[in-house]
Every structure is written in C-alpha cells, then in structure tokens.
Amino acid sequence: MVSIMSDCPILDKCIFFNDRMSSKPATVELYKKKYCKSDFKSCARYKVNQATGQSHPTLLPNQDNMVADAIKEIRK
Ligand code: SF4
C-alpha cells in the first residue's frame, strides 16, 4: 500500500511548526499531525507560501477561508 502521509517540504522553516508564532492555539499539536506531518497540501500556510514564497506571520493551517486575503496582504 502506498502511503499518502508525508512531511511538509517547508516544515523546517515554518514558524507555525517551530512554535515561533506569537499566538499559539491549543490545537497546535493536532494541526501538526493533521497538516505538517500528513496533508500539508491542505494547509492554508502552505498555500500562501506556494503563492508568494513567503511565510505569513499569523495565519493558521486550518484558516483556508483566509488564504486569498493573506496572499493579498503579503503582496501589497
Ligand atoms: S503549518 Fe503548513 S506550511 Fe507550516 S509546516 Fe505545517 S503544513 Fe507546512
């Protein structure tokens, strides 16, 4: 069986994964398992990074509805 689980390619430099974001949600370890160590393609932070090459300062992995605004914010 082929596993679809894999680490996010930008995990080493991600401030969320490395606990360097100013606010830390209670769900941080859960998100790391769900996104960083598995389904990184669904991560809002990953999508913003793919689009801009930059790391957003506050966006959380589950904030998919804020991806477009976060991209605009970085590009302005
Ligand atoms: S928060 Fe998103 S971008 Fe950061 S390491 Fe996890 S999956 Fe990758």
Boltz pocket constraint, residues with backbone or C-beta under 6 A from the ligand:
constraints:
  - pocket:
      binder: B
      contacts: [[A, 8], [A, 9], [A, 10], [A, 11], [A, 12], [A, 14], [A, 15], [A, 16], [A, 17], [A, 31], [A, 32], [A, 35], [A, 36], [A, 37], [A, 39], [A, 40], [A, 43], [A, 44], [A, 45], [A, 46], [A, 49], [A, 61]]
      max_distance: 6.0
